[in-house]
Amino acid sequence: MAAAAISAIQRRKYLEELAKTESTVAKTPTKKSTKATLPELPQQGTGIWRWQRQAAWAYLQSPVQLFVALLIGGNFIANIAEKWIDPTGELHLATWEAIDMFFNSVFAVELVWNMYAFWFWPFWKSGWNVFDFVVVTIGILNMSKIPLPGPLSLLRMMRAFRVFRLFKRVKSLHRIILSLMSSVPGVSNGFVVLLLVMSIYSILGQEFFMFHGANYTFTNDQNLEVELVTARGLEYGYDYWGNFGLALYTMFQVFTQESWAEGIARPLFNSNDMSQQFGVAFFFVSYMLCVGVALMNVVVAVLLEKMVSHEPEGAVEIEESLGRLESMEWLDERLVKVAVPENLEKVCLDIEADCLVLKQQLASVKRSLDGIVERVRSGHP
C-alpha cells in the first residue's frame, strides 16, 4: 500500500511538471523564418476543384519539375540550332515551326496544370508564374500567327527568354537569383558612387580637352604638326569630349580599357607641352586607380558579401527537409484519419510516470545492494 501511495504521488507530481513544461513551450514565441518555402497545398475542393490538391502535390514533385526543366533546356538548344543552321529561318521553315509548336503546346499544358493547381491568388502572387504566363502566351500568339501591330511584333523575340524559367525550377540557379536580388541595394549604392566619380572626371575632361585637335591637327612632342582625325572623320576634341554625354561615354570606354590608351590618351599625351603631358598622365592614371581598381573592387566586394550572407549555413539542408515535409503533407492528413483511442495519450503518460517511479525504485535498490557489497568487502556483518 505504501509503495502504491508513493507511486501515485510521484506520478501526480510528474504530470504537473509535464503540464507546466507544455504551457511554457506553448507561450514561447517562435522565430519566424525568412526563407522562401514551397507553395502551400490548397484545401480539398469540390466539383471542378475536386482534384486540385492532388494536382498541386503532383506538380511539386521533383521528377515533374526536372522534366519541365529539361524541356526548357531543350527548347533553348533548339533556338540556338535554328539561329546557327538557318539564321533567316527560311531554309527549314517547316521543321522550326513543328519544333516551336511542340514546345509551345507542352508549355501551355504545363501552365494550365500550374494555374489549376494553385488558382487563384497563390498563382498570381508569384512573379515567376506571371513571367511564365507572359512567355507562354506570346509563344501561343506566335504559333497561331496572329498579326501584331507595330512595336508589338517585337514580342515574338520573347521566346529567347524562355530559358529564364529554369531559374524557377533548378534550386541552385534559383538561389543564385535570390542572392543577386538581395545584393541589389548595396551594389546600387556602389554604382551610384562609381557614376558620380565618372561624371566628375567627364566634366574635367570636357573642360581640358574639348578643343584638342581643332582644325583636324595637333602639334606632337617633336614640334611637328600632324593630322588628327577620328575613325568617324571628326575632330578629336569634338568626337570624344564635345559635350557631357560624349565625355561620359569616353570615360566609360577608359573604364572598360577598350583601346583607350592608343585612341584616347596617346593623342593627348604626345604634346610639345610638358605640363600637358604630366597633367594627362595624372588625369588618366588617377582615374584608373580610383575607378578601375578601388571603386570597382568595392562593388565586387559588396556583391560577394551580400550573396554569401543571403544563404546561411545549412539553409540548403533545411530547404530540402521542408520540401520533403511539404510533399508528405497529403499523407499526414490521411494518417490523422486513422482511428486512435481517446485515452491513448493518458495511457502513455501513465506508463511514462510508472517507468519514472520504477527507475527511482531501481536506483534505491541499487544503492542498498551497493551498501551490502561494501559491508561484505569490509568484513562487517
Secondary structure, 3 states (H helix, E strand, C coil): CHHHHHHHHHHHHHHHHHHHHHHHHHHCCCCCCCCCCCCCCCCCCCHHHCCHHHHHHHHCCHHHHHHHHHHHHHHHHHHHHHHHHCCCCCCCHHHHHHHHHHHHHHHHHHHHHHHHHCCCHHHHCCHHHHHHHHHHHHHHHHHCCCCCCHHHHHHHHHHHHHHHHHHHHCHHHHHHHHHHHHCHHHHHHHHHHHHHHHHHHHHHHHHHHCCCCHHHEEECCCCCEEECECCCCCEHHHHHHCCHHHHHHHHHHHHHCCCHHHHHHHHHHCCCCHHHHHHHHHHHHHHHHHHHHHHHHHHHHHHHHHHHHHCCCCHHHHHHHHHHHHHCHHHHHHHHCCCCCCCHHHHHHHHHHHHHHHHHHHHHHHHHHHHHHHHHHHCCC
